Amino acid sequence: MRGNQSWVTELILLGFQLSAEMEVLLFWVFSLLYVFSLMANGMILGLIYLDPRLHTPMYFFLSHLAIIDISYASSNLLNMLDNLVKHKKNISFVSCIIQMALFLTFAAAECMILVVMSYDRFVAICHPLQYTVIMSWRVCTVLAVTSWACGFFLALINLILLLRLPFCGPQEVNHVFCEILSVLKLACADTWINEIFVFAGGVFVLVGPLSLVLISYMCILWAILKIQSKEGRMKAFSTCSSHLCVVGLYFGIAMMIYLVPDKSQQQEQQKILTLFYSLFNPLLNPLIYSLRNDQVKGAFYRALQKMRII
């Protein structure tokens, strides 16, 4: 039976059905947002590297978040921008698999980094006297490497399961990029094992981490309410609220995409959510941290003053 099948070597990303003029407009809009995302995350990385006051565990993990956001946006948007400007929607099967692997790796790694950041805040506020001992640089390095490793192995398992499937047509992926659930629909075999692993992976990197984040912040809130000084409470709230904004955006959208039962009428909504996830989330993260974090704003002003002196 397999000998009579013609194997897929190229896929077509259907995306949104738009006119050529609208595609050109979207190309410029998405390009600007992508450039702003690179600049914002690059600014965060630059400030953390240049300012010794930001050489702390919290900003060490924030630098990893910025690297993930840059990589995450680049892995999805560059191919989409190329398709928009050339008015084509083709992508080779190999490129599709690579894009999917990068997407899964960076998405899962970001979930883990957000959990680690919440743990860092928990230790800083609930156990301030033991903070430097608990969050040593060795521990921080292990936590960061573990976060990246979780993303890598989750992507590897899903790709191994996907590559064992036969893909003999159709060639049309009903999405803006190679998203795993959309690609699985093209397989010429039963994909229930793959779907179970995708759902289990979603529970592992979304429900589990989100539960840990919520538990951490319940403890943090209780500790903040015990702080005597108003200034101390405000500083703690300011630091934690920025992280909660990022967590709410990231986990909320991801759970709507991967844990809500699949319905054909929701396909267009999922495309928009995934696009927001890939385009706006990497841009919003540095903006939230820079606008709501006094230490980052202070580092930015100090960097501007140094540039004026030079």
N, C-alpha and C positions, 0 to 999 in steps of 0.2 A: 504493500500500500504506500509506504514512504517513497518507494522508487518512482511512483507516478506523480508525486507532489512537486510543484515548482516552489523553491524556497525563496522567501522574501529577502532582498538585498537592499531595498530602499523603501522608506516610509514617507507618507504625506501627512503633515501636521495640518489638520483642518482649521484649527484656531477659530477666529470669528469671521463670519462671512461679510467682508467689507469691500467697498470700492477702492480702486487704486489711489484715488485722491485721499481717502481717509487713512489708508495704510501709510502714505507719505507723512501725513499729519501725525499719526501715532508714532512713526519712526522718530520724528524730531522731539515729541513730548517724552517718549520713553528714553531717548538718548540723553536729554537734559536731566531727567530724574536719575538715570544711571550715573552720569558724571557727578551730580550733586551727592549721590550716595558714596561714590569713591572719594570725593573730597571730604565729606563729613567723617567717614570712617578713617580716612587717612589723617585727618586733623586729630582725631582721638588718639591714634597710634603715635603721631608725632609729639603731642603734648605729654603723653605718658613716658615716652622715651627721653624727652628733653628735660622735663621737670622732675627733680629728685623727690619733691614732696608727693609725687604720684607713684613712687616706687614702693607700693604696698600691695598686699595680696588682692585687695578689691580691684585695683586698677590693672593688676597682672591678668586677672580673669576677664576684665573689660577689654583688654587688648586682644585676647583670644576671641572674644565675641566680635570685635571689629574685623579681625582676620576672616572669621567664618562668614560674616555678612558680605565682605568684599568678594570672597570666593563663591559664596552662594548665589549672589546676584550675577556674577560673571558667567557661571556655569549654565545659567538658563537664558539670560537676556541677550548675550552676544549672538547666538544662533537666531533668536527671534528677531533681532534688529536686522540681521543679514537677510532674513526672509522678507521682512517688510520693505526694505529698500530695493530688493531685487524682484519683488512681487512673485516669489516662488515659495513653496512650502515643503520642498523635499528635504529629507535628511537620510543619510545612509544608516543602515541597521547598526553598524558598529558605532557610529557617532551617537546614535540614540541610546545604546547601552552605556556608553561612557557618560553621557549627560545624566542618565538615570542613576548611575553609580555615584556621581558627584553630588547630585541632588539629595539622595538618601544619606550619604555620609555627612554632608554639612548640616542637613536638617536635624538629624539625630544628635550630632555633636553639639549643636546649639541648645537643644533641650537639656543635655547633660551639663553644659556650662552654666545655664540659668539656674539649675539646681545647686551647683557648686557655689554660685554667687549668693544664693539665699542662705546656704550653710555658713558662708563667710560672714554675712551680716548677723546671723544668729549667734555665732561665736563672739563677734565684736561687741554686740549689745548685751547679750545674756551672760557672757563670761569674759568681760574686758580685761581682767587681771591675768588670765591665762591665754589671752589672744595670741601673743607672740610665740608662745610655746606650742599651742595647738596648731596654729596656721604658720608653721615654719615654711621656709622656702622649699624644703624637701617635700613636705606634705602638699604644698601648692602645685609643685611640678608633677607629683604623682596623680593628683586630682585632674589636672589639665590633660595629661597623657591618657588617663583612663577615659575621659570624655571623648577624646578623638578616637580612641580604640573602640569604644562602644559604637560610634557612628560608622567606623570602617567595617566592623564585623557584622553589623546589622545589614549594611549595604551588600556585603559579600554573600551572606546567606541568601538574601532575596535574589541576587543575581544568579547564583548557582542554581536555585530552584527555577528561575525564569529561563535560563539557557538550556535546560533539559527539555523544554517544551518545543514542539514543532510550530513554526510560523510559515504558513503556506498561503496566506491571504485572508481577508482583504488587507490592503496596504494603508488604509486611512486611519490615523490616530485622531480621535475626536478631542483634541486638546491643543493648548498653545505651545507645549513642549512635551518631551517624552516622560510623562508621569506614569508610574508603574501600573496603577489600576487601569488606565486607558490602554496601555500597551498589552496588558494581559487579555483584554477583550479580543485581540487579534489572533490569539493562539488557536491552533486546530486540535486542541486536546482539552480535557477537563482541567480546570485551574483551581479547584477547590483547596488543594494543599497550599498553593501560592497565596490565595485570598486569606486563608487561616493565618499564615505566617505574617502577612501584611497587617492583619488585624491585631495579632499577638504583639508584633513589633510596635504598633501604635499604642497599645496598652502599656508596653514596657517603657517607651520613651515619652509618652504623653500623660497617661493616667497616673502611673507610678511617680514620676518626677513632680507632676502637679500636686499630688497628695503630699509629698515631702515638702514642697515649697509652702503649701498652705499650713502644714503643721509648724514649720519654721517660723512663719509670720504670725501665727497665733501666739507662739512663745515670745516672739519679738514684741508684739503689741502689749502683751502682759508686762514685759520688762520695761517698755517705754512708759507705761502708765505709772510705774513705780519711781521713775526718775523725778527728783525733787525740783531741779531747776527748769524753768520754762525754756531757756535757751538750749539746754541739753535735749529736751523733748522735741523741739523744733528741728534741731540738727538731725536727730535720729529719724524723725518722720520724713524729712527732706530726702535723706539718703535712700530710705526704704521705698518711698512712694515712686521714685523713678524706676526702681527695679520692678515693682509691682505693675506699673504701666506696661513695661516690656513683656513681662510674663503673661499678663492678660491678653495682649494683642497676639502674641505668638501661639500660646497654647489654645486660646479660644478658636482661632481660625483653623489651626491644624486639626483639632478635634472635630470641627464641623466637616472637614474634608475627608478624614480617614476613619472616624468612628461612627458617623451617622450612616444609617443604611442607605445603600446606593439606589437612586431612583433616576430613571431616564430624564424626567422633567426637570431634575435639579442639575443636569449636566452643565448648562450655561452658567448657572450660579456658581458651581464649583470652579469653572474656568476663571471667573472673575475673582473668586476668593484666592485661588492659587496665584493669579497674577498679582494681586495685592500682596500676598505672602512673599512673592519673589521680588517685587519691585519696590513696594513702599516700606515693608518691614525693615530691610537693611538701611533705608534712609531715616526711618523714624527712630530707630534705636540710638544712634549717636545724638540726634536732636534732643531726644528725651533726657539723655544723660547730661548733655551740655547745658540745656536750659534749666534743668531742675537740680543741678548739682553745683554747689558753691565752689567746691575744690577744682572742678574742671573749668568753671568760669574764671576762677582766680588764676589758674595756670595759663588760660588763654590771654588774659590781660597782661600777665607778666611777660609772656612771649611777645606780645605787641610792643610793650615798653622796650624790650631788648632790641627789637627790630628798629625802633625809632632812634635808639641810641647809636646803633650801627650806621 
